[in-house]
């Protein structure tokens, strides 16, 4: 696992966007796994700026979702499909044909989960998966004590996660669904490159447990320690509880530029 400490969220967004751009230059039809929420927005803004400037051609890129609410009507503005279309697909100039995600409105949710795992495999697998992290260490919606071998499935949200997400529903927790479809930890670990971005002091304890603690289901993000190519990008606030922060700074400063992240 590589840990990169950056000054702020904008710097983290630029670093990760350049890694995504480098991937698209090597593999123009790469499958990019995207996350929702406020944390990855600087990544999408920086990548879209690169596309507009001609620094990278994303015309053949493909995009896939990490998770989706269960039960929201098709087209609901806060469904993750709508969010990804609005924040990623459209700014990159892609069409809906380049986008894939689980069907949270399906009559048979379990079948929809299995179908999504199969679709990811049929697409050749995810080349780079973006991740955020919850204050309790969750990734995707794999809440604490999720199986580290789990596949895409339905999960019940914790009360804290619903409270955290109420801001996207006009602050009304009653509008936040109780269930989601999420890629399982086992599914996430199949991506070729995992990139987690965390910003703010509120994520510092979760980051420390993820990076320096034991691999444990109680901290789902700690499963990234098992991946051969995982990158954790944190701002100074989110890095504030890392005991090895000086080492992480030194190793990244000495890293050859051609290696990227």
N, C-alpha and C positions, 0 to 999 in steps of 0.2 A: 504494500500500500504506500502510495506517495502522498504526502501532505504538503500543500502549498499555502503559505500564509500571504495574503495580499492586503493592501492598505484599506480597501473598502469594497463595497458591493460592485461598483462600476468596474474596478480593476479585475475583480473575479469574473464578471460578465465578459469582459474583453478577452481575458485569457482563455476562457472556455469556448467562446465564439470562434477564436482563432484555431483552436484544436478541432472544432467541428468543420471549419472551413478547410483546414488541411486535409481532413478525412475526405471531404467532398472533392477535393482536387485529385486525391488518389483514387477515389471510388465514387464517381458522380451519382450513382444510384444507391448510395448508402441508406440504410434504414436507421433513422434517428429516433430514439425513444425519448419522449418529452414528458416533463412533469408540469403540474399546474401550481397555482399559488403565486404569491408576490415575489418570492426569492428568485426564481429563474428569469424574471422579466428583463433584467439587464443583459442576460445572455441572448435572448431573442431580439432585443433591440440592437445589440451590437452585430449579431449575425445578419439581420435585415439590412443594416447599414452597409455591410460588406457586399451584400447582393446588389444593392442599389448603386454602389460605387463601381461595380464590375470587378471587385477583388476576388469574388468567387461566383461560380455559376451553380445555382441550386435547382435548376430546371428539372433535373431527373431525380432529385432527392425524394425519399419516402419518409413519412412520419407516422409514428404509432404511439398510442396512449399507454400510460402506466396504469390508470385506474378510471373508474366511472361510477357515478352515483346510481343507485338502483331506485327506480320508481319515478324519476322526473320525466315529465312528458317530452317527447321528441322535439327538439328545437328550443327547449328551455334555456334561457341565456346563461344559467349557471351550471348546466350540464357540462361535463368536462369536454365532451365533443365540441360544444359551442365555444368553450373557452380556447381550446387548441386551434380551432378554425380561425378564431378572431385574433389570437395573439401570436400564432406561429405560421399556420398554413397561408393565410392571406398576406401577411407582411413579406413572406418569402416568395410570393408570386406563384404559389403552387395551386393545384386544383384539388377538389375533394377526392379525386381518383387516386391521389398519392397518399391518402390518409387512411389509417385503419385503427379500429378500436373495438372494445367489447360493447355488446348491446345491453345497456342497462334497463331498457324497456321491454326486454324479451319476456314472453310468457314463461319460458323455461330458463331460468337464470343459470342453473347448473350446466345445461347444455351450451349456453352462450359462453360460459367460462371455458369449457373444454374446446369449443370451436375457436376461441381466440388464441389459446395456446397452440392449437394446430395451425392456425393461420400464420402465427409468428414463425413457426418452424418451416412452413411452406414458403415463406418469403425469404428464407435463408438465414433467419436469425437477426437479432438487433446488433448493429455495429457499434453504436455508442448510446448508452442509456443515461440520461440525466436523472438525478435524484435530489430531492430535498430531504430534510430530516425534521421530525417532530421533536417537541421539547421532551418527549418520553422516549426518544430514540427510534420512533417508527420510520420506515421507508415505504413508499407507496402507502397503502393502508394496512400494512402488516403491523398490527399493534403488538405491544409487549407480550411475549410468550407464544408468538406465532412460530410455527414449525420452520426451521431453517431449510427444510426440503420442500416447502409448500409450493403448490402450483396455483395458477390463476383460479380464484374462487370468490365466493361471497363472504364478506366480513361485516360484523356489527361494529359500528364506530363507538369509541369510548365517549363519555360525556365531555372530557376535556377536548377531544378532537372536534366535537360538534360545537363547543363553545368557541374554539379557535377559528372555525370556519363560518361562524354566524356573521362575521363581517362582510362576507360575500352575499349574504341574504338580508341586507338592510338591518343587520344586527339582531334579527329575529331567529333564535335557535329553533323555534317550532317549525320553521321552514326547512331546516337542514335535515336531509334524509338520515335515517338510522342505519342504512345498509349501503354497501358499495361492492362493486367488483374490483378486485385488485390483482395485478400480477403477483404471484407468490414469490417468496424469497428465492426459492429454487429456480423459478422462471427468470427472475431478475439476474441471478448469477450466471445465466447462460449468455448474456450479452457479452460481446467481445471486449468492450471497454466500459467501465462504470465511472461516472463522474458525479460526485456529490458536492453541492454548493451549500454552505451554511453561513449565515450572516447574523450578527447581533449577539449581545451578551446572553439573551435568553436561550440560545442554542449551545452555549459553552459547555455545560455539563454533559449534554448528550454527545457532543463532539468528542470530549475527553473520554467518555465511556466507550464510544465507537472505536476510537483510534488506539487508546492505551489500555483499555480494560480487556477482560477476557471475552472470547466469543461466547455469547450467551443469548438464548431466545428472549430473555427479558429486555435486551437491547438489540432489537432486530437489525439495526444498521451495522452492528459489530460483525455480521456475516460478510461484510466487505473485506475483512481480513483474510477470508478464504479465497478471494478472487485473484487471478494472476495479473490483472491490469486494472487496478482501482485507484482513482485519484480523488482526494478530498481537498477541496478548495475552501478556505475559511478566511474571513476578514479578521482584523486584530481583536475585535470584541469576541467573536466566536472562538478564537484561539486562546483566550485568556486563561483557561484552566489546563492547557496542555503542558505537562512537565517537560516534554522533549521539544518545546517550541524552538529553542536555540539550534538544536540539531536539524530540525526541519528547515529552518531558514538557511543554514549553512549548506545543506545538501542541495537545495534548489538553486542557491546562488552559484554553486559550482557545476551545475548540470550543463552539458553542452546544448547549445541552442537547437541543434538539429534534432535532438530527441523529442522536443515538444513536451506534451504532458500525456 
